[in-house]
Amino acid sequence: WDASHLPGGRLLEESSFATLFPKYREKYLRDVWPVVTKALDAHCISCELNLVEGSMTARTTRRTTDPYIILKARDVLKLLARSLPVTQALKVLQDDVYCDIIKIGGLVRSKERFVKRRQRLLGPDGATLKALELVTESYILVQGNT
């Protein structure tokens, strides 16, 4: 991305995204927040961790030139709220890396059948999941209904 693509060389409006995180993630997020702030600041995105409300906010600054980076910053915050390690979540900021959260809980009616299928996806000691990660060259996290 090049700033010359924008009229005036910068964004015209400020954009921001906020996401809530569960209480049990508070300590981890407090510990890794300086790393997140540094990574987002490198892309001219400001971020805020609000421990009272349990929310994380990312917003563009006057220096932001890439309009798509705010969406990637939003994805980073979503992934951190979903218990992804910070090293994996920050990879989303790269141009060739994307994330997707797939809700698999509603695919079957029976909870028992869902649990069996999720276990089949994981495999013994996570072997099937690891094989899928190697074949697809991706990081897969199976958690709850996603």
Secondary structure, DSSP 8 states (H G I E B T S, - for coil): --GGGSGGGS-SS--EEEEE--GGGHHHHHHHHHHHHHHHHTTTEEEEEETTTTEEEEEE-TT---TTHHHHHHHHHHHHHTT--HHHHHGGGSTT--------GGG-S-HHHHHHHHHHHH-GGGHHHHHHHHHHTS-----TT-
